[in-house]
Amino acid sequence: AARIFPGEGGFYNYCKTALGEDIGFIANWAYLLGYMGTVATITSAIRDLLIDPIGLEWVQDYPFVFYIIFVALISLLNTISITLISKIQSIITLLKLMPLIIMLGIIYFYWNPSFDYQIHRIGDLGGTIPLVLFSFLGFESCCNIGHYIRGGTQQVAKVILIAFSTSVLLYTVFHLGMLHIMGSDALATQGVHAFPLFMG
């Protein structure tokens, strides 16, 4: 779609150009409402983290105040110039990559050659497809800002596919490392965040 319908607007542009302005209007509002649901879910998850384990009591006692402050901060972020946002995003991305990089660095020392991959259960990989699709969320933002990408909107598809493939590869290797260090039972019951406890 990014190649066939170049220009600003992402999904709105694609639907408007291909199917008409009414469909473009509906698609854009559906996109907005979908993201509102996502932000609401993330906000609730962040509030839960601030209550337990951090223990901020006012967040628990005054949820409405917390939601107003959080949404206001997110809204203010949207008023910052795209140049500054890109720098902030780069820093956040590097912070998010640190656990993956650490895992890639230490997996050599914890590699378990007797680990059972259970190749006969390869068919179960189909159950991971929704998770892979979930990791795609966010890359569609490239469609909305495609006109800012160096090389123009013709590069949007390439940017999305390279970024998505890189993310899937990194997370695959990361979870492979988790399996080797923690074992599948511990990983299933204790979660990824417990892996330092298994490093000796």
VENFEN-V690340 format. One record per residue. SS is DSSP state (a for helix, b for strand, c for the rest). Layout:
BEGIN
[[SS] [SS]]
END
This chain:
BEGIN
[[c] [c] [c] [c] [c] [c] [c] [c] [c] [c] [a] [a] [a] [a] [a] [a] [a] [a] [a] [c] [a] [a] [a] [a] [a] [a] [a] [a] [a] [a] [a] [a] [a] [a] [a] [a] [a] [a] [a] [a] [a] [a] [a] [a] [a] [a] [a] [a] [a] [a] [a] [c] [c] [c] [c] [c] [a] [a] [a] [a] [a] [c] [a] [a] [a] [a] [a] [a] [a] [a] [a] [a] [a] [a] [a] [a] [a] [c] [c] [c] [c] [a] [a] [a] [a] [a] [a] [a] [a] [a] [a] [a] [a] [a] [a] [a] [a] [a] [a] [a] [a] [a] [a] [a] [a] [a] [a] [a] [a] [a] [c] [c] [c] [c] [c] [c] [c] [c] [a] [a] [a] [a] [a] [a] [a] [a] [a] [a] [a] [a] [a] [a] [a] [a] [a] [a] [c] [c] [c] [c] [a] [a] [a] [a] [c] [a] [a] [a] [c] [c] [c] [c] [a] [a] [a] [a] [a] [a] [a] [a] [a] [a] [a] [a] [a] [a] [a] [a] [a] [a] [a] [a] [a] [a] [a] [a] [a] [a] [a] [a] [a] [a] [c] [a] [a] [a] [a] [a] [a] [a] [c] [a] [a] [a] [a] [a] [a] [a] [c] [c]]
END
